Amino acid sequence: MADKLTDEARDTKLGPLMTAGWAHDAERDALTKTFKFADFAEAFAFMTRVAIVADKMDHHPEWFNVYNRVEVTLTTHDANGLSDLDVSLATTMDGFA
Ligand SMILES: C[C@H](O)[C@H](O)[C@H]1CNC2=NC(N)=NC(=O)C2=N1
């Protein structure tokens, strides 16, 4: 099971994600970001690519899609907050977007 991020890890790992447009939902201890694409096909292609990686990681996003918009929430349910898996999946998503 993934461990919740320590304060030290948060200091180093969350900063770059905030710069990349992620926000921290303190109530849920989650990362959130809204991705926008040209159209539905591109949004769904992004989700498909992410889904394959997420399933291999056994770490799954909470997300909501309407047309060209994908709203993402990342948190580790087993840890009741953020873990390295969320940082890794967020970075993967940014790479695909
Ligand atoms: C049994 C299975 O490994 C767990 O339920 C996995 C699946 N995907 C998961 N995804 C996320 N985001 N958090 C988890 O704790 C989690 N746990």
The ligand as an SDF file (V2000), in Angstrom:
LIG
                    3D

 17 18  0  0  0  0  0  0  0  0999 V2000
   -7.6490   -3.3140   -4.7350 C   0  0  0  0  0  0  0  0  0  0  0  0
   -6.9630   -2.2190   -5.5160 C   0  0  0  0  0  0  0  0  0  0  0  0
   -5.5990   -2.5020   -5.6270 O   0  0  0  0  0  0  0  0  0  0  0  0
   -7.1240   -0.8820   -4.8380 C   0  0  0  0  0  0  0  0  0  0  0  0
   -8.4860   -0.6440   -4.5960 O   0  0  0  0  0  0  0  0  0  0  0  0
   -6.5040    0.2770   -5.6170 C   0  0  0  0  0  0  0  0  0  0  0  0
   -7.1840    0.4940   -6.9470 C   0  0  0  0  0  0  0  0  0  0  0  0
   -7.0360    1.8650   -7.4340 N   0  0  0  0  0  0  0  0  0  0  0  0
   -6.8290    2.8850   -6.5800 C   0  0  0  0  0  0  0  0  0  0  0  0
   -6.8730    4.1420   -7.0160 N   0  0  0  0  0  0  0  0  0  0  0  0
   -6.7250    5.1780   -6.1920 C   0  0  0  0  0  0  0  0  0  0  0  0
   -6.7970    6.4360   -6.6730 N   0  0  0  0  0  0  0  0  0  0  0  0
   -6.5080    4.9860   -4.8910 N   0  0  0  0  0  0  0  0  0  0  0  0
   -6.4360    3.7580   -4.3640 C   0  0  0  0  0  0  0  0  0  0  0  0
   -6.2280    3.6240   -3.1440 O   0  0  0  0  0  0  0  0  0  0  0  0
   -6.5930    2.6410   -5.2230 C   0  0  0  0  0  0  0  0  0  0  0  0
   -6.5050    1.4280   -4.7810 N   0  0  0  0  0  0  0  0  0  0  0  0
  1  2  1  0
  2  3  1  0
  2  4  1  0
  4  5  1  0
  4  6  1  0
  6  7  1  0
  6 17  1  0
  7  8  1  0
  8  9  1  0
  9 10  2  0
  9 16  1  0
 10 11  1  0
 11 12  1  0
 11 13  2  0
 13 14  1  0
 14 15  2  0
 14 16  1  0
 16 17  2  0
M  END
$$$$
